[in-house]
Amino acid sequence: MSSLDTVRAVHAALPDGGLFHEKDWRISPRPFGISSALHEELDKLGYRLLLFLRACDQLYRLSVKGRQPGWVAEILDRGKPAELVAWQRAHGVAGDIPKVIRPDLILTDEGFAIAEVDSVPGGIGLTAWLNKTYASLGHKVLGGADGMLQGFRQILPGGDIIISEEASTYRPEMEWLAKELNSSSAGPAWRVLGDESCDDWQPRIYRFFELFDLPNVPAAGPLMESAVAGKVSITPPVKPALEEKLWFALFWLKPLQEFWRRELGERAHLALQRVIPYTWLLDPEPLPRHAVLPRLDAQSWAEVAGFSQKKRKFIMKISGFSEHAWGSRGVVVASDLPQAEWQSELESALKDFSHRPHILQEFHPGRLVEEMFWLPGMDGLRPMRGRVRLCPYYFVGEKSVTCGGALATICPDDKKLLHGMRDAILAPAGVAGVAQALPTLAAGG
């Protein structure tokens, strides 16, 4: 089959109504190829991120109990309703973490950097469809044709997928996912529901909404009451602390290094240090006279506000619990701003610290690639130079973490924020010359 026939076949295979509400993308004639070395790193990353999220949960709980610094939980709880914080502390189960872990990896000349880890990720159904579609056309894809479906079935063997109005763009992909799961299973069914309350929820619930959106989710109160009564289990768990991006800042803080080393183990700790960008918590508290901000060689944020554009190789983000904290919203590329605007943005973020913490993160530019693409109406394929965000999906079982597949988003080379924009190429990841399925990693090794 020619490349042009492939892209037309991919387009023709789209389900009625598409996979995203009123969104499309540039179609690639092949999976995005990754090196065998990157494949090996992805093979190990899922278990390391499992350890990381378990350690995050443990650190928060120990901070609440006074066995780790109390300011950790205090910062993580900022800006959140008191009743939600109380619910997390009273009913959150130790070690209960999101069962789908999706890191956003920026592919660089040296390897990759983890921009963030998403606890309520979109793209599960889309990546499942891409894997299945490209595999049916003879291509090898990471995780295999059904890896995403098998992974989701592992974490939710039948149940209800509840999608809020805020996340309704993703409803078509989840409806396709549920339909596929139901067509290949004789057991409990999967349903996709809106965020309204329901009289007959199934015992297992997949929460497809961020916790900042709770006031706008009519089902939230009854769901949480049902969870307390033991009638339903909810994943991702109702733990707003785990939806914060400031964990990367806590990961680098000197007072917490011994905790991370102990909880992660020496090997995983060093491996994550190589791929988690150095991150600062934008805390306005003045430093002692003899102190400097690590790696910035500045004695205050006022000095950082005066950095030249060339020196500002940073991304600034809202940490979480905000409608601006997902997608590319609430993200500032510091080097793109004029001096006065950069100073204003930094000062505003520092003022928000009491109720909406921000982080500053080293910016790692993605390496350039060239891929071919097609859109309906084009006579042939065209080349595009771009940068890649790679999103592997790890599914967490009781004794293992499995990679079901990976979504490559290739954005035009003039874009610094890499996300699923309309003019991006979306494709499954694949490795030439390897077996289709990634191995399952034992949770103890």
Rosetta blueprint (number, residue, H / E / L):
1 M L
2 S L
3 S H
4 L H
5 D H
6 T H
7 V H
8 R H
9 A H
10 V H
11 H H
12 A H
13 A L
14 L L
15 P L
16 D L
17 G L
18 G L
19 L L
20 F L
21 H L
22 E L
23 K L
24 D L
25 W L
26 R E
27 I E
28 S L
29 P L
30 R L
31 P L
32 F E
33 G E
34 I L
35 S L
36 S H
37 A H
38 L H
39 H H
40 E H
41 E H
42 L H
43 D H
44 K H
45 L H
46 G H
47 Y H
48 R H
49 L H
50 L H
51 L H
52 F H
53 L H
54 R H
55 A H
56 C H
57 D H
58 Q H
59 L H
60 Y H
61 R H
62 L H
63 S H
64 V H
65 K H
66 G L
67 R L
68 Q L
69 P L
70 G H
71 W H
72 V H
73 A H
74 E H
75 I H
76 L H
77 D L
78 R L
79 G L
80 K L
81 P L
82 A H
83 E H
84 L H
85 V H
86 A H
87 W H
88 Q H
89 R H
90 A H
91 H H
92 G L
93 V L
94 A L
95 G L
96 D L
97 I L
98 P L
99 K L
100 V E
101 I E
102 R E
103 P E
104 D E
105 L E
106 I E
107 L E
108 T L
109 D L
110 E L
111 G L
112 F E
113 A E
114 I E
115 A E
116 E E
117 V E
118 D E
119 S L
120 V L
121 P L
122 G L
123 G L
124 I H
125 G H
126 L H
127 T H
128 A H
129 W H
130 L H
131 N H
132 K H
133 T H
134 Y H
135 A H
136 S H
137 L L
138 G L
139 H L
140 K L
141 V L
142 L L
143 G L
144 G L
145 A L
146 D L
147 G H
148 M H
149 L H
150 Q H
151 G H
152 F H
153 R H
154 Q H
155 I H
156 L L
157 P L
158 G L
159 G E
160 D E
161 I E
162 I E
163 I E
164 S L
165 E L
166 E L
167 A L
168 S H
169 T H
170 Y H
171 R H
172 P H
173 E H
174 M H
175 E H
176 W H
177 L H
178 A H
179 K H
180 E H
181 L H
182 N H
183 S H
184 S L
185 S L
186 A L
187 G L
188 P L
189 A L
190 W E
191 R E
192 V E
193 L E
194 G L
195 D L
196 E L
197 S L
198 C L
199 D L
200 D L
201 W L
202 Q L
203 P L
204 R E
205 I E
206 Y E
207 R E
208 F E
209 F L
210 E L
211 L H
212 F H
213 D H
214 L H
215 P H
216 N H
217 V L
218 P L
219 A L
220 A H
221 G H
222 P H
223 L H
224 M H
225 E H
226 S H
227 A H
228 V H
229 A L
230 G L
231 K L
232 V L
233 S E
234 I E
235 T E
236 P L
237 P L
238 V L
239 K L
240 P H
241 A H
242 L H
243 E H
244 E L
245 K L
246 L L
247 W H
248 F H
249 A H
250 L H
251 F H
252 W H
253 L L
254 K H
255 P H
256 L H
257 Q H
258 E H
259 F H
260 W H
261 R H
262 R H
263 E H
264 L H
265 G L
266 E H
267 R H
268 A H
269 H H
270 L H
271 A H
272 L H
273 Q H
274 R H
275 V H
276 I L
277 P L
278 Y L
279 T E
280 W E
281 L E
282 L L
283 D L
284 P L
285 E L
286 P L
287 L L
288 P L
289 R L
290 H L
291 A L
292 V L
293 L E
294 P L
295 R L
296 L L
297 D L
298 A E
299 Q L
300 S L
301 W H
302 A H
303 E H
304 V H
305 A H
306 G L
307 F L
308 S L
309 Q H
310 K H
311 K H
312 R L
313 K L
314 F E
315 I E
316 M E
317 K E
318 I E
319 S L
320 G L
321 F L
322 S L
323 E L
324 H L
325 A L
326 W L
327 G L
328 S L
329 R L
330 G L
331 V E
332 V E
333 V E
334 A H
335 S H
336 D H
337 L L
338 P L
339 Q H
340 A H
341 E H
342 W H
343 Q H
344 S H
345 E H
346 L H
347 E H
348 S H
349 A H
350 L H
351 K H
352 D H
353 F H
354 S H
355 H L
356 R L
357 P L
358 H E
359 I E
360 L E
361 Q E
362 E E
363 F L
364 H L
365 P L
366 G L
367 R L
368 L E
369 V E
370 E E
371 E E
372 M E
373 F E
374 W E
375 L L
376 P L
377 G L
378 M L
379 D L
380 G L
381 L L
382 R E
383 P E
384 M E
385 R E
386 G E
387 R E
388 V E
389 R E
390 L E
391 C E
392 P E
393 Y E
394 Y E
395 F E
396 V E
397 G L
398 E L
399 K L
400 S E
401 V E
402 T E
403 C E
404 G E
405 G E
406 A E
407 L E
408 A E
409 T E
410 I E
411 C E
412 P E
413 D L
414 D L
415 K L
416 K L
417 L L
418 L L
419 H L
420 G L
421 M L
422 R L
423 D L
424 A L
425 I E
426 L E
427 A E
428 P E
429 A E
430 G E
431 V L
432 A L
433 G L
434 V L
435 A L
436 Q L
437 A L
438 L L
439 P L
440 T L
441 L E
442 A E
443 A L
444 G L
445 G L
